[in-house]
Amino acid sequence: MRKNLEIPQGKRTKLYRFLEMFPGLVSYGAIILLFLLSWFDPVIGSIYLFILISATLVKAIGIAYRTVQGYKVIKRAMRVDWRRRLEDLADPHASYERLHNQNDKSYHFEEHVENLKMIATMTKEYPNPAKVYHAVIMTAYNEGEEVLIPSIEAVANSTFPNDHIIFVFAYEARGGEEMDQLAQKLARKYKGVFKQFILSKHPDNIAGEIIGKGPNLTFAGHILAQYVADKHLPVENIIVTSLDSDNHVHSKYLDSVAYEFITHPNRQRLSYQPVSLFTNNIWDAPAPSRVIAVSNSFFNVISTMRPHLLRNFASHSQPLQALEAMNFWSKRTIVEDGHQYWRSLFFFNGDYTVLPIRIPIYQDAVIDETFWKTVKAQFVQVRRWYYGASDVAYVGSRLFTRRENRFMPFWQLFPKFWRLLDGHVTLAILAPIVAFGGWVPMIMNVSAHSMVAYNLPNIVSIVETLASIGLIISVLVSFKILPKRPAKYRKGRNLLMILQWILMPITSIIYQSLAAFYAQTRLMLGLYMEKFDVTKKVVKK
């Protein structure tokens, strides 16, 4: 019997409805509590605030450390010849004899040698690198050639052999006749470049589907599965990578994923998460978009250094056999990437892990036709990301239920639920509390100016100054991950890349706190976001 992995539509149960409201209730409650405690006793209010601010300082120090550490690891991983390591796996015994005495300090070389030894002594069959295929599903709505072709070319120019790549161009019927014509043009252009270039036209207005990327991916997934069956390809050896139309895979990404796929025995219960860097067009983007893009790139760099907390985000890879078994992606959420983690976790009864791939996939920062359109489009993008708060109800409804409906042990799932809730609440409350919280105890109790409340703004200022050291380190690292400055920009543009960070307090409040509160408020009121608003990525000539 197939498990019910879908998000409910229409009327929810009382438990599910309460859990949808819960992130917003906690976020609003945390802000209100500061005012109430400060009104009751400014000292208690100050202590509450100081605990929250101190947690911010600890996180800032951790962010700085993980950013530097992550950057170094990613640079080392990108220098590895993953194609050669894959070829070593074809004859693991001979490769082990050749390599086990070498003093090689490259990224995970010792682990590579151990993998060769493990595979050489395995009694059960493992996937031969020559029989591993990549299937790339690229989704599109109304993007033009200037966006799509560089993304397709990045796949074609990877070090993984093209005759083992199946490319599925998944476009929406609602894109109109112009998109139809472009799809046919791309099919002609890339005929013979890959093992197969498949067109998948997702119909509009299918019952039970939201307007979003998930239904398009799932429709394309079924077309891919049919092609694999018709051609008698080994479904257990096919890795599917979902890409947005602006994604440029690093040339070594597919080889790196194939290597990890082969060397992990539990390969069907893994997904493979690259580092998403929003740097394709970073030099063209206006300052607010640059700050958001680089900040999100840092978050992804940090995440790859914390594998136990890693979740699916944006582009990721997963075996076709596993995807087909769980009916691919959700067709009822606009955050199908992060939600895919929870679907997979429950489908495999808790035996599921996201494996970090320390190779980047480069994405676009948001750029629209004008500055103010870009500002608005950026908000649309992040509010969609933060609608991931809807997963609190999806996970909680399975956590707080009967054992047979939970799919995994309570105490294994509860920490994951807690971190999910904490992450969304922190997104909402942190920026305004850091910016304005220091004045609340004194303002709310003017008749009792305690020494603690009176000096709290100064204490908060000191903590913020210490936390800014982490920001300075991040700014320095940001120049390392940026692509080369285009010739059309003068060196003065480098100075703007530094000065832009004075916008950090403003962008944190608008694009982090307000966007998170917006998404959580919609959930509280039952005004569900069921349309994936595509953000424009204008290409500047």
ROVODREN-124329 format. One line per field, with one value per residue (C-alpha): residue in three letters; residue number from 1; x, z, y. Coordinates in steps of 0.5 Angstrom, whole numbers, plus 500, padded with zeros to 3 digits. Example, Ala and Ser with C-alpha at 12.3 -4.5 7.8 and 13.67 -1.06 7.14 Angstrom:
% ROVODREN-124329
res = [ALA	SER]
n = [1	2]
c1 = [525	527]
c3 = [516	514]
c2 = [491	498]
***
This chain:
% ROVODREN-124329
res = [MET	ARG	LYS	ASN	LEU	GLU	ILE	PRO	GLN	GLY	LYS	ARG	THR	LYS	LEU	TYR	ARG	PHE	LEU	GLU	MET	PHE	PRO	GLY	LEU	VAL	SER	TYR	GLY	ALA	ILE	ILE	LEU	LEU	PHE	LEU	LEU	SER	TRP	PHE	ASP	PRO	VAL	ILE	GLY	SER	ILE	TYR	LEU	PHE	ILE	LEU	ILE	SER	ALA	THR	LEU	VAL	LYS	ALA	ILE	GLY	ILE	ALA	TYR	ARG	THR	VAL	GLN	GLY	TYR	LYS	VAL	ILE	LYS	ARG	ALA	MET	ARG	VAL	ASP	TRP	ARG	ARG	ARG	LEU	GLU	ASP	LEU	ALA	ASP	PRO	HIS	ALA	SER	TYR	GLU	ARG	LEU	HIS	ASN	GLN	ASN	ASP	LYS	SER	TYR	HIS	PHE	GLU	GLU	HIS	VAL	GLU	ASN	LEU	LYS	MET	ILE	ALA	THR	MET	THR	LYS	GLU	TYR	PRO	ASN	PRO	ALA	LYS	VAL	TYR	HIS	ALA	VAL	ILE	MET	THR	ALA	TYR	ASN	GLU	GLY	GLU	GLU	VAL	LEU	ILE	PRO	SER	ILE	GLU	ALA	VAL	ALA	ASN	SER	THR	PHE	PRO	ASN	ASP	HIS	ILE	ILE	PHE	VAL	PHE	ALA	TYR	GLU	ALA	ARG	GLY	GLY	GLU	GLU	MET	ASP	GLN	LEU	ALA	GLN	LYS	LEU	ALA	ARG	LYS	TYR	LYS	GLY	VAL	PHE	LYS	GLN	PHE	ILE	LEU	SER	LYS	HIS	PRO	ASP	ASN	ILE	ALA	GLY	GLU	ILE	ILE	GLY	LYS	GLY	PRO	ASN	LEU	THR	PHE	ALA	GLY	HIS	ILE	LEU	ALA	GLN	TYR	VAL	ALA	ASP	LYS	HIS	LEU	PRO	VAL	GLU	ASN	ILE	ILE	VAL	THR	SER	LEU	ASP	SER	ASP	ASN	HIS	VAL	HIS	SER	LYS	TYR	LEU	ASP	SER	VAL	ALA	TYR	GLU	PHE	ILE	THR	HIS	PRO	ASN	ARG	GLN	ARG	LEU	SER	TYR	GLN	PRO	VAL	SER	LEU	PHE	THR	ASN	ASN	ILE	TRP	ASP	ALA	PRO	ALA	PRO	SER	ARG	VAL	ILE	ALA	VAL	SER	ASN	SER	PHE	PHE	ASN	VAL	ILE	SER	THR	MET	ARG	PRO	HIS	LEU	LEU	ARG	ASN	PHE	ALA	SER	HIS	SER	GLN	PRO	LEU	GLN	ALA	LEU	GLU	ALA	MET	ASN	PHE	TRP	SER	LYS	ARG	THR	ILE	VAL	GLU	ASP	GLY	HIS	GLN	TYR	TRP	ARG	SER	LEU	PHE	PHE	PHE	ASN	GLY	ASP	TYR	THR	VAL	LEU	PRO	ILE	ARG	ILE	PRO	ILE	TYR	GLN	ASP	ALA	VAL	ILE	ASP	GLU	THR	PHE	TRP	LYS	THR	VAL	LYS	ALA	GLN	PHE	VAL	GLN	VAL	ARG	ARG	TRP	TYR	TYR	GLY	ALA	SER	ASP	VAL	ALA	TYR	VAL	GLY	SER	ARG	LEU	PHE	THR	ARG	ARG	GLU	ASN	ARG	PHE	MET	PRO	PHE	TRP	GLN	LEU	PHE	PRO	LYS	PHE	TRP	ARG	LEU	LEU	ASP	GLY	HIS	VAL	THR	LEU	ALA	ILE	LEU	ALA	PRO	ILE	VAL	ALA	PHE	GLY	GLY	TRP	VAL	PRO	MET	ILE	MET	ASN	VAL	SER	ALA	HIS	SER	MET	VAL	ALA	TYR	ASN	LEU	PRO	ASN	ILE	VAL	SER	ILE	VAL	GLU	THR	LEU	ALA	SER	ILE	GLY	LEU	ILE	ILE	SER	VAL	LEU	VAL	SER	PHE	LYS	ILE	LEU	PRO	LYS	ARG	PRO	ALA	LYS	TYR	ARG	LYS	GLY	ARG	ASN	LEU	LEU	MET	ILE	LEU	GLN	TRP	ILE	LEU	MET	PRO	ILE	THR	SER	ILE	ILE	TYR	GLN	SER	LEU	ALA	ALA	PHE	TYR	ALA	GLN	THR	ARG	LEU	MET	LEU	GLY	LEU	TYR	MET	GLU	LYS	PHE	ASP	VAL	THR	LYS	LYS	VAL	VAL	LYS	LYS]
n = [1	2	3	4	5	6	7	8	9	10	11	12	13	14	15	16	17	18	19	20	21	22	23	24	25	26	27	28	29	30	31	32	33	34	35	36	37	38	39	40	41	42	43	44	45	46	47	48	49	50	51	52	53	54	55	56	57	58	59	60	61	62	63	64	65	66	67	68	69	70	71	72	73	74	75	76	77	78	79	80	81	82	83	84	85	86	87	88	89	90	91	92	93	94	95	96	97	98	99	100	101	102	103	104	105	106	107	108	109	110	111	112	113	114	115	116	117	118	119	120	121	122	123	124	125	126	127	128	129	130	131	132	133	134	135	136	137	138	139	140	141	142	143	144	145	146	147	148	149	150	151	152	153	154	155	156	157	158	159	160	161	162	163	164	165	166	167	168	169	170	171	172	173	174	175	176	177	178	179	180	181	182	183	184	185	186	187	188	189	190	191	192	193	194	195	196	197	198	199	200	201	202	203	204	205	206	207	208	209	210	211	212	213	214	215	216	217	218	219	220	221	222	223	224	225	226	227	228	229	230	231	232	233	234	235	236	237	238	239	240	241	242	243	244	245	246	247	248	249	250	251	252	253	254	255	256	257	258	259	260	261	262	263	264	265	266	267	268	269	270	271	272	273	274	275	276	277	278	279	280	281	282	283	284	285	286	287	288	289	290	291	292	293	294	295	296	297	298	299	300	301	302	303	304	305	306	307	308	309	310	311	312	313	314	315	316	317	318	319	320	321	322	323	324	325	326	327	328	329	330	331	332	333	334	335	336	337	338	339	340	341	342	343	344	345	346	347	348	349	350	351	352	353	354	355	356	357	358	359	360	361	362	363	364	365	366	367	368	369	370	371	372	373	374	375	376	377	378	379	380	381	382	383	384	385	386	387	388	389	390	391	392	393	394	395	396	397	398	399	400	401	402	403	404	405	406	407	408	409	410	411	412	413	414	415	416	417	418	419	420	421	422	423	424	425	426	427	428	429	430	431	432	433	434	435	436	437	438	439	440	441	442	443	444	445	446	447	448	449	450	451	452	453	454	455	456	457	458	459	460	461	462	463	464	465	466	467	468	469	470	471	472	473	474	475	476	477	478	479	480	481	482	483	484	485	486	487	488	489	490	491	492	493	494	495	496	497	498	499	500	501	502	503	504	505	506	507	508	509	510	511	512	513	514	515	516	517	518	519	520	521	522	523	524	525	526	527	528	529	530	531	532	533	534	535	536	537	538	539	540	541]
c1 = [500	503	504	500	506	502	500	492	488	481	479	485	484	484	491	494	490	493	500	500	498	504	510	506	504	510	514	509	509	516	516	509	513	519	514	510	516	519	512	512	519	524	530	526	525	532	534	530	532	540	539	536	542	547	545	545	553	554	551	555	561	559	557	564	568	564	564	571	572	567	570	576	573	569	576	579	574	573	581	580	580	573	573	580	577	571	575	579	573	572	578	578	583	588	587	588	595	597	595	595	602	602	602	597	594	588	581	579	584	585	578	578	583	579	573	577	579	572	569	575	573	565	562	555	556	556	555	560	562	561	553	551	547	545	538	538	531	531	524	522	516	517	525	529	535	539	538	537	542	548	545	544	551	554	551	554	561	561	567	561	561	555	553	551	547	539	537	529	527	521	517	510	504	502	508	504	506	513	515	513	517	523	523	523	529	533	531	534	540	542	540	546	549	546	544	537	534	527	521	516	510	507	499	496	490	491	486	490	496	498	501	509	515	513	508	512	518	513	510	517	519	514	516	523	522	518	524	528	523	523	530	531	536	538	533	537	544	540	541	536	538	533	535	532	533	538	543	550	553	560	564	565	559	556	562	562	555	556	562	559	553	557	561	555	552	545	545	538	536	541	540	546	546	551	553	548	552	548	553	552	550	552	556	550	545	543	546	540	540	547	547	541	545	551	548	544	550	554	548	549	557	555	550	555	559	553	551	547	542	543	536	534	535	534	538	539	540	536	536	531	529	527	524	519	517	515	512	517	516	510	505	501	507	511	517	518	525	526	519	522	527	521	517	523	525	517	518	524	521	527	533	534	540	542	549	553	557	562	562	557	552	551	545	542	541	534	534	528	527	528	531	524	521	528	526	519	521	527	521	517	523	524	517	516	523	520	513	517	514	508	512	512	505	507	512	508	502	506	510	504	500	499	506	503	502	509	513	519	521	518	525	528	523	522	529	528	521	524	530	525	520	526	529	523	521	529	528	522	524	532	532	527	529	537	535	530	529	534	530	524	525	526	520	515	517	519	517	522	529	533	540	540	534	538	544	541	542	549	550	546	551	557	554	552	559	562	558	560	567	563	560	567	570	564	565	572	570	565	570	573	567	565	566	571	569	567	571	565	565	571	575	570	565	569	568	561	561	564	559	553	554	551	545	545	540	535	535	535	529	525	528	528	524	518	518	518	512	508	509	507	501	498	499	495	490	489	491	495	500	499	502	509	511	517	522	525	532	534	540	544	548]
c3 = [500	498	504	504	503	501	504	505	501	503	510	515	522	528	530	523	523	530	528	521	526	531	528	528	535	537	533	535	542	543	541	545	551	551	552	557	562	561	563	569	571	567	570	568	561	561	562	557	552	554	553	546	544	547	543	537	539	539	532	529	532	529	522	522	523	519	513	513	514	509	504	505	504	498	494	496	493	487	486	486	479	481	474	475	482	478	474	480	482	475	478	485	487	482	484	491	490	486	491	498	499	496	501	498	502	497	499	502	499	505	504	497	498	504	499	494	499	501	494	492	498	498	496	493	487	487	481	475	474	466	468	472	468	470	469	469	469	468	469	466	465	461	461	454	451	454	461	459	454	459	464	459	456	463	463	456	458	465	466	466	459	455	452	460	461	459	459	460	459	463	461	463	458	461	458	451	444	445	450	445	440	444	447	440	438	444	442	435	438	443	439	439	445	450	450	450	450	452	452	458	457	463	462	466	471	473	479	486	483	485	480	482	480	484	479	473	476	478	471	468	472	470	463	464	468	462	457	462	462	454	453	459	462	469	474	480	477	475	479	478	479	479	476	476	469	471	475	472	475	476	471	476	480	476	477	484	485	481	486	492	489	488	494	499	500	502	496	495	501	500	497	494	496	492	495	492	490	488	484	476	475	482	479	475	481	485	493	496	492	492	500	500	495	498	505	502	499	506	509	504	505	513	512	508	514	518	515	521	520	512	508	501	498	491	486	489	486	488	485	480	483	490	487	483	489	493	486	485	489	492	488	493	496	493	497	494	495	503	503	499	505	510	504	503	511	512	506	508	516	518	514	510	509	505	503	502	496	497	489	487	483	481	481	479	484	483	478	475	470	475	482	485	481	483	491	490	486	492	497	493	493	500	502	498	501	508	507	509	515	513	514	521	521	516	521	527	525	524	530	535	533	533	533	526	523	525	520	525	533	537	540	533	530	535	535	527	529	534	530	524	528	532	525	522	529	529	522	524	531	531	527	530	537	536	532	537	543	547	549	550	558	559	555	558	565	565	573	574	571	574	572	568	564	563	561	556	550	551	553	546	542	545	543	536	536	537	533	527	527	524	519	517	516	512	508	506	505	500	495	495	492	487	480	477	476	469	464	464	471	474	480	484	484	489	494	493	494	501	502	501	508	511	508	513	518	513	509	515	518	511	507	513	519	515	510	515	519	512	511	518	518	512	515	521	517	513	507	503	498	493	487	485	483	479	480	474	473	467	464	463	456]
c2 = [500	507	512	518	523	529	536	536	540	544	543	540	537	541	538	540	547	549	547	551	557	555	558	565	564	563	568	574	571	572	579	580	577	582	588	584	582	589	592	587	588	591	587	581	584	585	578	575	580	579	571	572	577	573	567	572	573	566	564	570	567	560	563	567	560	556	561	561	553	552	556	552	546	548	550	544	539	543	542	534	530	527	524	520	518	515	511	509	505	501	497	498	493	495	502	501	497	504	509	506	508	515	521	525	531	533	533	526	522	518	516	515	510	507	507	503	498	497	496	491	487	487	481	484	488	495	500	500	507	506	504	510	515	522	525	533	536	543	547	553	557	563	564	566	563	568	565	558	556	558	553	547	549	548	541	539	542	538	533	527	524	527	520	518	524	525	532	533	540	541	547	550	550	556	559	560	559	562	557	552	554	556	548	546	550	547	540	541	545	540	533	529	533	528	521	524	531	530	535	535	540	540	541	547	546	539	538	537	541	548	552	551	547	541	539	540	536	530	530	530	525	520	522	520	514	512	513	509	503	503	504	498	503	501	505	503	507	513	519	525	532	538	545	551	555	560	554	553	547	546	542	537	537	531	526	528	526	519	518	519	515	509	509	509	503	506	510	509	513	519	525	529	537	542	548	554	560	566	569	568	576	578	584	587	586	592	593	590	584	583	583	578	573	573	572	566	564	564	560	555	554	554	548	544	544	541	535	533	539	539	539	539	546	549	544	537	530	524	517	515	509	512	518	514	510	516	519	524	531	534	537	541	546	552	550	543	543	543	539	533	532	531	527	522	522	519	515	511	511	515	512	518	523	529	528	534	535	540	543	549	550	557	561	568	574	577	582	586	591	597	598	598	592	588	590	587	581	580	580	575	570	570	570	564	561	562	559	553	554	550	544	545	542	537	534	536	532	526	527	528	522	514	510	507	513	517	513	513	513	520	521	521	526	531	534	535	538	543	545	546	550	554	556	559	563	565	568	572	575	576	582	587	584	586	592	595	590	594	600	596	595	602	605	600	602	609	609	604	606	600	600	594	597	604	601	595	599	600	593	591	596	592	585	588	590	584	580	585	582	576	580	583	576	574	580	578	571	574	577	570	567	572	571	576	583	584	589	593	595	600	598	603	597	593	599	598	591	593	599	595	591	597	595	589	591	594	588	583	586	587	581	576	578	581	576	570	574	575	567	565	570	567	560	563	566	560	564	559	561	556	559	559	566	566	571	575	574	580	579	585	586]
***
